[in-house]
Amino acid sequence: MNPNRWWTWNSERSVELIHLESGLQITPVLYAASKERISLLNPGPEITFGRRPVGDELIEFTTEVAGTILEWQYTLQNGNFILKWQVLHHGEWGLRFWVNLCLTGTKDLNFVYDRKTGRVSGTGKDQSILFTSEKKPLLVTQHLDLEELTKEYHDHGYFYLASRAECGEFLALRFNLEEAPSMTFRGFMGDDENKLFFKDFPNIPTEPREKALEAMHDVLAWNHVWDEVNRRPYTALSRFWNKKKFGGFGIWLNDILYNAWMWGFFDVERSLENLDAVFAHQTEAGNFPCLVTGNDAWLDRTQPPIAAFVVWSLYEKTGRKDILERYAAGLRKNLEWLWANRQMGETGLLCFGTSLEEGDGLYKGTKLAAKDESTMDNSPLHDSVPFDEMTGLLLAADVGINSMAALDGEMLERIFNELGELDIAQQLSDRTSIHKQRIVDWLWDESRGIFANRMINGDFVSTLAPTSFFPMAAGIGSIAQSQNMINRYLNDNQKFGGEFGLPSVTRDNPAYTDNVYWRGRIWAPLNFWVWQGLRRQGFSKEAAELAEQSWKLFEKNWNQRLCGENFNAETGEVLDQPDTDGFYSWGALLAAIRAIEN
């Protein structure tokens, strides 16, 4: 993290620029007199997130408030910036639509407006700043904060002059679109306005791999925010969830780990910031909590272990042993917790659960809590599975968690071998080998020719999900078994075949038509792990086809600047129903698949 860089750190106000080192903020606020609409441009339908290419020097977005459409561009260079807007469409007379650039200072730095030159300057104990604009603001007002500004607009409209001022800790520079249908506004840390010039940025990529990489970066960069509660940067699941839903921050375990993995394509330090956010909440007992927010902590449950995969991937990209040293002990502790707390009877296999002695999180001790641990919380996989209230276990050995735990053990073996901890590596290897064989022996359903969840009484769960293919990602099962699953299930349009990849349950399952969350919709992490398995087992043709399907699904929505939390399995749409998010980080895994496969 570079604290001397302007960035959109605020998870609630998506396009507010913040300079972390000094605490200065630049907040656009729009006012449409026709609707008496005041917008702080929070995440929602009034803002479309645009490009944020690698290098972090360009931010583009579009706003639509009361029918007026503005195109925006920020150019960032170290401690300086250029902010531009341009009207694309007037929803009302421009004189009645106001753009306010709100400057928030600090106790040590107040702003002074020079009416003659139109410049704003600020000098503090250790910092100075200068703002210039292509045209002078029509009005400059002083307020306590954004709330007081918005109240003034609400109470008095735009003709009110009583708050006019030339200095203050919070100034609103007011422009209307009659005088300023386009604008260039510059900010300089210091007083040298020649330090920042316009520059040309790369054109929008046209090749599939470059398009996929830029899309990934756009999604990650827009969701990369500052956690005010814990005083750290991390990449949120989605800006739409942070403040209202999560109380300021939200570490949903595997979501943040996928963000860490994807940042490895661009900026390893941001990968580590996300890993650190996960490890910071590891419990004394050893597990990574399923969820920690400003409101709650689900310490009683975790999620399928993928952190060792992420750490090893970063090591392969960088060769940095310090990354392995930083996380190895915590990774091992998490896996040991899983084996100590989630074994199902004498099967030698793992199931999902909720630890009754840990924490006091919402749903603790219920079947819902145990289902949460799967990440696939309302999946029909769990419908028929009994829940033991005395142990907190969901009594079915799950193919997904067992495959991920086997892969986790394999990755940990590599990590400890690389660190020279050969005894630990051998212990991990021995257990992983036994575990993999147990998966083959107990979870392969010969009658159906597929890996399937199996209840403690020995009955296979009838419902099938893409997790049935996860053993391939851990190198489990024979090539013949994998080929059988591909022929009978992956390529069958009544099962998991289809235009966009794998739905979260077979298409012939009654729950498929529910089209609610994990009951029928397509999810990027499921495509991701099935694709990983196809590649590992040597099915390169099938892997390439799944990558192409995934990219087709992603691109269909990305043309509207949507990156779905999940997708309609028939139409590929994101926002066809309310139980989804339109700009969710892990949706970019679909682009990652395409970038690697190309």
Secondary structure, DSSP 8 states (H G I E B T S, - for coil): --TTSEE---SSSTT-EEETTTTEEEEEEEEETTTTEEE---SSTTEEE----TTS-EEEEEEEETTEEEEEEEEEETTEEEEEEEEEE-SS-GGGEEEEEEEE-BTTB-EEEETTTTEEEEE-SS-EEEEEESS--SEEEE-SSHHHHHHHHHHHTTS--TTB-SEESEEEEEEETTT-SEEEEEEEESS-TTS-----------SHHHHHHHHHHHHHHHHEEEETTTTEEEE-S-TTTHHHHHTT-EEEHHHHHHHHHHHTTT-HHHHHHHHHHHHTT--SSS---SEEESS-B-TT------HHHHHHHHHHHH--HHHHHHHHHHHHHHHHHHHHH-B-TTSS-B-EE--TTS---TTTTSHHHHHHTTS-TT-GGGTT--EETTTTEE-EE-HHHHHHHHHHHHHHHHHHHHTT-HHHHHHHHHHHHHHHHHHHHHHEETTTTEE--EETTS-B-S---GGGGHHHHTT-S-HHHHHHHIIIIIS-TTTT-SSSS-BSS-TTSGGGGG-BTTBT-B-HHHHHHHHHHHHHTT-HHHHHHHHHHHHHHHHHHHTTT-B-SSB-TTT--STTSSSS-SB-GGGGHHHHHHHHH-
